[in-house]
Amino acid sequence: MTLREITDKSHRIVFFGGAGVSTESGIPDFRSADGLYHQKYSVPPEVMLSASYFHAHTEEFFRFYRDKMLPLWAKPNAAHKKLAQWEQAGKLLAVVTQNIDGLHQAAGSKRVFELHGSIHRNHCLSCKKAYPASFIAESSGIPRCSCGGIVKPDVVLYEEPLDGDTIEGAIRAIAAADTLIVAGTSLTVYPAASFVDYFRGDNLVLINRDPTPLDGKCTLVLHEKVGEALGALPSYLEEHS
C-alpha cells in the first residue's frame, strides 16, 4: 500500500514525530551525522541540557540554550501544515511530538502532546510568573523574574521526568488510532520511543531519513523527508467544507 492509500481509508490518524519533522524548517536535529550531538563543545550538549548542569552552571546553560535551542525564526513546513489540515478535517486525532519548537501549534494544530515541553512556556522558579520565549532570547546572563527568581524554560531536561498528564494523553491517543505515522525520529529516546508499543491499529507507517529499530514491524517504511512525504498528500478538507 502507498501512503496515500493508507491515509485515504484512515479516520483516526495519530502522528508521532521527532526532530526530523522540523529539519525542513531549518532546525538541526540531534543525532544524525550533522546534528547537534556531533558538534564539538567543551562540554557535551547532553550534559549542558541536564537538570544538574542547569542548577550548577546556570549562566552557561542559558548561553547554550539561547544559541542552540531557541529557533524563534523558524516557520512551519509542509508536514506541520498538512497535519493541521488533517485535524481540521477530522482525519487526525492528535500529534505526539518530542520537539519543543511549537511549530505544530504555529501551523494550526490544536491537540498536541509535547512530551519534552516547549520553548514558548517559561516560568519563574520562585513565583511561577509566566514569560514568553522572547523574554529568554532578549535577556542576558541568567534571565530573572520581576521578583528576582530565575525564569526557567518549560522544557524537559535530562534527569527530569516527563509530565504525567502529557504521557497519559499521548498513550490514549496512540491506543485509539487506526493509523500511526512515526516520523523524523530515531526511536532511541526513552520513554518516548516505547509509546509506539501501545498502538493496536491497522497501519504503522514510518517516515525517517535513516533506518530505525521499528522498520521491520511497519506496514510502510519511507526513507525520505517528512515534509515531502506528507506535503504530496490531500488535505481532506474539501470533503468537509
Sequence and secondary structure as in RCSB ss.txt:
>XXXX:A:sequence
MTLREITDKSHRIVFFGGAGVSTESGIPDFRSADGLYHQKYSVPPEVMLSASYFHAHTEEFFRFYRDKMLPLWAK
PNAAHKKLAQWEQAGKLLAVVTQNIDGLHQAAGSKRVFELHGSIHRNHCLSCKKAYPASFIAESSGIPRCSCGGI
VKPDVVLYEEPLDGDTIEGAIRAIAAADTLIVAGTSLTVYPAASFVDYFRGDNLVLINRDPTPLDGKCTLVLHEK
VGEALGALPSYLEEHS
>XXXX:A:secstr
  HHHHHHH SSEEEEE GGGTGGGT   SSSTTSGGGS  SS HHHHTBHHHHHHSHHHHHHHHHHHS  TT  
  HHHHHHHHHHHTT EEEEEES  S HHHHHT   EEETTEEEEEEEETTT  EE HHHHHH  SS B TTS B
EEEEE  BTS   HHHHHHHHHHHHH SEEEEES  S STTGGGGGGG  SSEEEEE SS  TTGGG SEEE S 
HHHHHHTS    GGG 
